[in-house]
Amino acid sequence: MIRRIPQARERGIPDATVARLPLYLRALNGLAERGTATVSSEDLALAAGVNSAKLRKDLSHLGSYGTRGVGYDVQYLIYQISRELGLTQDWAVAIVGVGNLGRALANYGGFVSRGFRVAGLLDADPAVVGDHIAGLTVEHSDGLEAVIRKRGVSIVVIATPATAAQQVCDRVIAAGVTSILNFAPVVLTVPDGVDVRKVDLSIELQILAFHEQRKVSGGPMMAEDWAGEAG
């Protein structure tokens, strides 16, 4: 049976707030590892890279307001955020596409500690099928629907080439999965009710290149600059 991931928007939590909750959780886990019992909104905001007013508003959506003069209880706030994100449960994840990126994701040790269990690795390449990675055997993608059904997969990670991504997406949706993490360099078309998060490393690098260029040149490239370079 496929378990549904709780939708924070149904509880009235804005998407922008949901996107920041993992940042707060990461900062809180770091504080907990250092033995910190309580933290002020200012210190937590600094650790998470946001302003304190925004943090307080975000946490108020969870019903957490802290204690004046004391701040937030670190362990309890970890629990609150983990519960809201659905991390107090065990979520089965399948990775489709076991090239270099898929292998790296399969070997990432941070999934289990954050409530995610890789339950299947699938690929269409016969040369890859049968490989053993992170304690799992790569299976042929022809069996994708069966893996989703038998192992209760709730989230599918697509790490295939762009040409195969939409077909894989259509299949996992037809199999009942409504949460997809897409690493393929293509925009997926999905029906209402399906959540897709896209990760495109090349786009992130291009954004960094933009900012780096501005730092080096002192401003954006103007038309006359382009004309000079072209000439």
C-alpha positions in Angstrom: 0.0 0.0 0.0 1.3 3.5 -0.9 1.2 5.9 2.0 0.4 9.5 1.3 2.7 12.3 2.3 0.9 14.8 4.5 0.2 18.0 2.6 1.1 21.0 4.7 -0.9 23.3 2.5 -4.0 21.5 3.7 -3.1 22.8 7.2 -2.8 26.3 5.9 1.0 26.4 5.9 2.3 28.5 3.0 4.6 26.7 0.5 7.4 29.2 1.2 7.3 28.3 4.9 7.4 24.6 4.0 10.4 25.2 1.9 12.2 26.8 4.9 11.3 24.1 7.4 14.2 21.8 6.3 16.6 24.6 6.8 15.4 25.1 10.4 15.6 21.3 11.0 19.2 21.1 9.8 20.2 24.0 12.0 18.4 22.5 15.0 20.0 19.1 14.5 23.4 20.8 14.5 22.5 22.6 17.7 21.4 19.3 19.3 24.6 17.6 18.3 26.5 20.3 20.2 24.3 19.8 23.3 22.3 23.0 23.0 19.0 22.7 24.9 17.4 26.0 24.0 17.9 28.6 21.2 16.7 32.1 20.7 14.9 33.0 17.4 17.8 35.3 16.5 20.4 32.5 16.9 18.3 29.9 15.1 17.6 32.4 12.3 21.3 33.1 11.9 22.1 29.4 11.8 19.4 28.8 9.2 20.3 31.9 7.1 16.9 33.8 7.4 15.8 36.8 9.4 14.3 36.2 12.8 10.9 37.8 12.1 10.4 35.4 9.2 11.5 32.5 11.4 9.1 33.4 14.2 6.2 33.7 11.7 7.1 30.4 10.1 7.2 28.6 13.4 3.9 30.1 14.5 2.2 28.1 11.7 3.3 25.0 13.7 1.9 26.4 16.9 5.4 27.0 18.3 6.0 30.4 19.8 8.9 29.8 22.1 9.2 31.1 25.6 10.0 34.8 26.2 13.5 35.2 27.6 14.3 31.5 27.0 13.6 30.8 23.3 12.7 27.5 21.7 13.3 24.0 23.2 15.6 22.5 20.6 14.5 18.8 20.9 10.8 19.7 20.9 11.1 21.9 17.9 13.0 19.2 16.1 10.0 16.9 16.8 7.5 19.5 15.7 9.2 20.2 12.4 9.9 16.5 11.8 6.3 15.7 12.4 5.0 18.4 10.1 7.4 17.3 7.3 6.3 13.7 7.8 9.8 12.6 9.0 8.5 10.7 12.0 7.5 8.0 9.6 9.5 5.7 7.3 9.1 6.7 3.6 10.0 4.2 0.9 11.8 5.7 -2.0 12.6 4.3 -5.5 15.4 5.7 -7.6 14.9 5.3 -11.4 18.1 5.7 -13.4 21.2 4.3 -11.9 23.9 6.2 -13.7 26.6 8.2 -11.8 24.0 10.5 -10.2 21.6 7.6 -9.3 24.5 5.7 -7.7 25.6 8.7 -5.7 22.0 9.1 -4.4 21.7 5.4 -3.6 24.9 5.6 -1.6 24.0 8.8 0.3 23.8 7.9 4.0 21.7 10.9 5.0 18.4 9.4 3.7 17.8 6.9 6.6 18.5 9.4 9.3 15.9 11.8 7.8 13.1 9.2 7.5 13.7 8.0 4.0 14.5 4.4 3.0 15.7 3.5 -0.5 13.5 0.5 -1.4 14.4 0.0 -5.0 16.9 0.9 -7.7 15.8 0.5 -11.3 17.4 1.0 -14.7 16.7 0.2 -18.3 20.3 -0.7 -19.2 20.9 -4.5 -19.1 24.6 -3.7 -18.3 23.5 -2.0 -15.1 20.7 -4.4 -14.0 22.1 -6.8 -11.4 24.7 -4.5 -10.0 24.8 -4.3 -6.2 24.7 -0.8 -4.8 24.3 0.2 -1.1 22.9 -3.2 -0.2 20.4 -3.3 -3.1 20.3 -5.0 -6.4 19.5 -2.9 -9.5 16.3 -4.2 -11.1 15.1 -3.6 -14.6 12.7 -0.7 -15.0 10.2 -2.9 -16.7 9.3 -4.0 -13.1 8.8 -0.4 -11.8 5.0 -0.7 -11.2 5.5 -4.0 -9.3 8.3 -2.5 -7.1 6.1 0.5 -6.2 3.1 -1.8 -5.3 5.0 -4.5 -3.4 7.3 -2.2 -1.4 4.9 0.6 -0.7 7.0 3.3 -2.5 5.7 6.8 -1.8 8.4 8.9 -3.5 10.2 8.3 -6.8 13.4 9.9 -7.7 13.9 10.3 -11.5 17.6 10.4 -12.5 17.2 9.2 -16.0 18.2 10.9 -19.3 15.8 13.7 -20.3 14.4 11.6 -23.1 13.1 8.9 -20.7 12.0 11.1 -17.8 8.4 11.9 -18.9 7.6 8.3 -19.7 8.9 7.2 -16.3 6.9 10.0 -14.7 3.7 8.9 -16.4 4.2 5.3 -15.3 4.9 6.1 -11.6 1.8 8.4 -11.5 -0.3 5.7 -13.1 1.0 3.3 -10.4 -0.3 5.7 -7.7 2.8 7.7 -6.7 2.1 11.5 -6.3 5.5 12.7 -5.0 8.4 12.9 -7.5 11.9 14.3 -7.2 13.2 15.0 -10.7 16.9 15.3 -11.5 16.4 14.9 -15.2 17.1 18.1 -17.2 13.5 18.5 -18.4 10.2 19.9 -17.2 7.7 17.2 -16.4 4.0 17.5 -17.2 1.9 16.1 -14.3 -1.8 16.3 -13.4 -3.2 18.2 -10.4 -2.5 16.5 -7.1 1.0 15.4 -8.1 4.0 17.2 -6.5 7.2 17.5 -8.4 10.4 19.0 -7.0 13.0 19.6 -9.7 16.8 19.7 -9.0 18.9 21.0 -11.9 22.5 21.4 -11.0 23.4 23.1 -14.3 20.8 25.9 -13.6 22.3 26.4 -10.1 25.7 26.7 -11.6 24.5 29.2 -14.2 23.0 31.4 -11.4 26.3 31.3 -9.6 28.1 32.2 -12.8 25.8 35.2 -13.1 26.6 36.5 -9.6 30.3 35.7 -10.1 30.3 37.8 -13.4 28.7 40.7 -11.6 31.3 40.6 -8.8 34.2 40.5 -11.3 32.8 43.1 -13.7 31.1 45.3 -11.1 27.8 45.1 -12.9 25.8 43.3 -15.6 27.1 43.0 -19.2 25.7 45.8 -21.3 24.9 45.7 -25.1 28.1 47.6 -25.9 30.2 45.1 -23.9 28.7 42.2 -25.9 29.3 44.1 -29.2 33.0 44.6 -28.1 33.4 40.9 -27.3 31.7 39.8 -30.5 34.0 42.0 -32.5 
